[in-house]
Amino acid sequence: MLKNFIDVGAGLTKHLTPLQWWGIAIALVVIRQVTQVWLDGLYVDSQFPVPFYVGQTTFNAEELKGYYAVLISKGTLDKYFWVQIADYLFMVTVFGSFFALMTAVYRSLPNVKWLKNLAWAMIFIAPTAALFDALENLVSFLFIANPQGFADWLVYPYSSFAVIKFAIFILAYLWAIAGLLISLICLLIRRFKS
């Protein structure tokens, strides 16, 4: 199955030029950002008492139960449930935008074996941010179903999935910036030499 996924990825990356991939990547990143703004608005409306990244990375069950107690007292737990559902649309945009962005970087880099290998790996690593977001949300549904009585140990996979998700986001952004700079420098060198 993994080989099939890699073969599909290889086929997709070759069909378009680097410039076309950059166009797709930019469009998908914009769509992702618009979706993020919409999702942030829903999150604010739910009146969750701390920023999402604080709540997701707490690793503390009592603290998390306290956040849910606030939602219950404000009568907004149902709104928070719908934020978790809406987050799946955001995950789709994350997956697509990271695949396109990493492919654009891969197609733009000079043919240096280790650099291309790293770029190829990032085509498959970066989109997994959406997978870890989905796993985190699945655990959050257990919290929502029993906000004051969920098993305390569930906070560990929940926060771990969130930390991995955020780490992949950071790694993907840093790689995209580095890859773009390397590609632009190589392009300028080629232009200067010719």
Contacts in CASP RR format, 6 or more apart in sequence:
PFRMAT RR
TARGET T0000
AUTHOR 0000-0000-0000
METHOD contacts of the structure
MODEL  1
MLKNFIDVGAGLTKHLTPLQWWGIAIALVVIRQVTQVWLDGLYVDSQFPV
PFYVGQTTFNAEELKGYYAVLISKGTLDKYFWVQIADYLFMVTVFGSFFA
LMTAVYRSLPNVKWLKNLAWAMIFIAPTAALFDALENLVSFLFIANPQGF
ADWLVYPYSSFAVIKFAIFILAYLWAIAGLLISLICLLIRRFKS
5 124 0 8 1.000
6 124 0 8 1.000
9 123 0 8 1.000
12 103 0 8 1.000
13 21 0 8 1.000
13 103 0 8 1.000
13 106 0 8 1.000
13 107 0 8 1.000
13 123 0 8 1.000
16 24 0 8 1.000
16 107 0 8 1.000
17 107 0 8 1.000
18 104 0 8 1.000
18 107 0 8 1.000
18 108 0 8 1.000
21 100 0 8 1.000
21 103 0 8 1.000
21 104 0 8 1.000
21 107 0 8 1.000
21 108 0 8 1.000
22 104 0 8 1.000
22 108 0 8 1.000
23 104 0 8 1.000
24 100 0 8 1.000
24 104 0 8 1.000
25 97 0 8 1.000
25 100 0 8 1.000
25 101 0 8 1.000
25 103 0 8 1.000
25 104 0 8 1.000
28 93 0 8 1.000
28 96 0 8 1.000
28 97 0 8 1.000
28 100 0 8 1.000
28 101 0 8 1.000
29 97 0 8 1.000
29 101 0 8 1.000
31 93 0 8 1.000
31 97 0 8 1.000
32 90 0 8 1.000
32 93 0 8 1.000
32 94 0 8 1.000
32 96 0 8 1.000
32 97 0 8 1.000
35 89 0 8 1.000
35 90 0 8 1.000
35 93 0 8 1.000
36 90 0 8 1.000
38 86 0 8 1.000
39 83 0 8 1.000
39 86 0 8 1.000
39 87 0 8 1.000
39 89 0 8 1.000
39 90 0 8 1.000
42 79 0 8 1.000
42 82 0 8 1.000
42 83 0 8 1.000
42 86 0 8 1.000
43 52 0 8 1.000
43 83 0 8 1.000
45 76 0 8 1.000
45 79 0 8 1.000
46 71 0 8 1.000
46 76 0 8 1.000
46 79 0 8 1.000
46 80 0 8 1.000
46 82 0 8 1.000
46 83 0 8 1.000
47 70 0 8 1.000
47 71 0 8 1.000
47 74 0 8 1.000
47 76 0 8 1.000
47 79 0 8 1.000
48 55 0 8 1.000
48 67 0 8 1.000
48 70 0 8 1.000
48 71 0 8 1.000
48 76 0 8 1.000
48 80 0 8 1.000
48 83 0 8 1.000
49 67 0 8 1.000
49 70 0 8 1.000
49 71 0 8 1.000
50 67 0 8 1.000
53 162 0 8 1.000
53 166 0 8 1.000
55 63 0 8 1.000
55 64 0 8 1.000
55 67 0 8 1.000
56 136 0 8 1.000
56 158 0 8 1.000
56 159 0 8 1.000
56 162 0 8 1.000
57 159 0 8 1.000
57 162 0 8 1.000
57 163 0 8 1.000
57 166 0 8 1.000
58 64 0 8 1.000
58 155 0 8 1.000
58 159 0 8 1.000
59 155 0 8 1.000
59 156 0 8 1.000
59 159 0 8 1.000
60 155 0 8 1.000
61 150 0 8 1.000
61 152 0 8 1.000
61 153 0 8 1.000
61 154 0 8 1.000
61 155 0 8 1.000
62 152 0 8 1.000
64 143 0 8 1.000
64 155 0 8 1.000
64 158 0 8 1.000
65 147 0 8 1.000
65 148 0 8 1.000
65 149 0 8 1.000
65 150 0 8 1.000
68 77 0 8 1.000
68 143 0 8 1.000
68 144 0 8 1.000
68 147 0 8 1.000
68 148 0 8 1.000
69 147 0 8 1.000
69 148 0 8 1.000
71 77 0 8 1.000
71 80 0 8 1.000
71 147 0 8 1.000
72 147 0 8 1.000
72 148 0 8 1.000
77 144 0 8 1.000
77 147 0 8 1.000
80 144 0 8 1.000
81 141 0 8 1.000
81 144 0 8 1.000
84 137 0 8 1.000
84 140 0 8 1.000
84 141 0 8 1.000
84 144 0 8 1.000
87 133 0 8 1.000
87 137 0 8 1.000
88 134 0 8 1.000
88 137 0 8 1.000
90 133 0 8 1.000
91 130 0 8 1.000
91 133 0 8 1.000
91 134 0 8 1.000
91 137 0 8 1.000
92 130 0 8 1.000
94 127 0 8 1.000
94 129 0 8 1.000
94 130 0 8 1.000
94 133 0 8 1.000
95 127 0 8 1.000
95 129 0 8 1.000
95 130 0 8 1.000
96 127 0 8 1.000
96 130 0 8 1.000
98 126 0 8 1.000
98 127 0 8 1.000
98 129 0 8 1.000
98 130 0 8 1.000
98 172 0 8 1.000
99 123 0 8 1.000
99 126 0 8 1.000
99 127 0 8 1.000
101 126 0 8 1.000
101 172 0 8 1.000
101 176 0 8 1.000
102 119 0 8 1.000
102 122 0 8 1.000
102 123 0 8 1.000
102 125 0 8 1.000
102 126 0 8 1.000
102 127 0 8 1.000
102 172 0 8 1.000
102 175 0 8 1.000
102 176 0 8 1.000
103 123 0 8 1.000
105 119 0 8 1.000
105 122 0 8 1.000
105 175 0 8 1.000
105 176 0 8 1.000
105 179 0 8 1.000
105 180 0 8 1.000
105 183 0 8 1.000
106 116 0 8 1.000
106 119 0 8 1.000
106 120 0 8 1.000
106 122 0 8 1.000
106 123 0 8 1.000
108 179 0 8 1.000
108 180 0 8 1.000
108 183 0 8 1.000
109 115 0 8 1.000
109 116 0 8 1.000
109 119 0 8 1.000
109 179 0 8 1.000
109 182 0 8 1.000
109 183 0 8 1.000
109 186 0 8 1.000
110 182 0 8 1.000
110 183 0 8 1.000
110 186 0 8 1.000
115 182 0 8 1.000
118 175 0 8 1.000
119 175 0 8 1.000
119 179 0 8 1.000
122 171 0 8 1.000
122 172 0 8 1.000
122 175 0 8 1.000
125 168 0 8 1.000
125 171 0 8 1.000
125 172 0 8 1.000
126 168 0 8 1.000
126 171 0 8 1.000
126 172 0 8 1.000
126 175 0 8 1.000
128 168 0 8 1.000
129 165 0 8 1.000
129 168 0 8 1.000
129 169 0 8 1.000
129 172 0 8 1.000
132 161 0 8 1.000
132 162 0 8 1.000
132 164 0 8 1.000
132 165 0 8 1.000
132 168 0 8 1.000
133 161 0 8 1.000
133 165 0 8 1.000
135 157 0 8 1.000
135 161 0 8 1.000
136 158 0 8 1.000
136 161 0 8 1.000
136 162 0 8 1.000
136 165 0 8 1.000
139 154 0 8 1.000
139 157 0 8 1.000
139 158 0 8 1.000
139 161 0 8 1.000
140 158 0 8 1.000
142 150 0 8 1.000
142 154 0 8 1.000
143 150 0 8 1.000
143 154 0 8 1.000
143 158 0 8 1.000
END
